[in-house]
Amino acid sequence: MADKGLINVRGMNCRPELDEKFNKWYNEVHIPMLIKNKAMKRASRYKRIGDDESYPKYLAVYEFESKEGFNAYNSGPELVEALEDLEATWKEEDTESVWRVQYEVIQTWEK
């Protein structure tokens, strides 16, 4: 059976007054630390549209070629370093990881 792609999705919030600082750090420090891992194909960030606070304000989607690649990333030094930097840079009350979940590709369509 061929490897299936996998996405790791993380929903995040931060205190509203820290939005600019948080996004600058996430885009210029956090993602570059994570994407050094050779198993990660792509990382994308999104901002929620609308005011429904039952969903996280920010979404990060990390794409991997396979479950094995994700597992290697998940125990790799890049993630350890990035999480240590997260804890060193932000106070617990400044940010909130709402959830983190993985999905395996069933099928892909392209035009």
Residue, then its C-alpha position, 0 to 999 in steps of 0.5 A: m500500500a502506498d503512503k498516504g499523506l497526513i496533516n497535523v492541524r493545530g488551533m491556537n488563540c492568543r490574547p488580543e493585545l498580543d496578536e501582532k507580536f504573536n503572528k510575527w513570532y509564529n511566522e518568523v520564528h516558530i514555523p521556520m524552526l518546524i519546517k527544518n524537519k525534512a518530513m514536513k512538506r508544507a506549513s500554512r497558517y490561517k486566521r478565522i473569519g468572523d467572531d465565533e469564539s467557539y473556534p480558535k482564532y488561528l489555525a496552522v496546517y502542517e503537511f507530511e508525505s506519510k504517517e511515518g514522516f509525521n511520527a519522525y517529526n513528532s519525536g524529532p529535535e525540531l519539534v522539541e526545540a520549537l516547543e521549548d522556544l514556545e514555552a520560553t517566549w510566551k507565558e501560559e496565559d498569553t497563548e492557548s493551544v485549543w487543539r491539535v489533531q492529525y488526519e490521513v488523506i482519503q482521496t485528493w482531487e485536483k483541477 
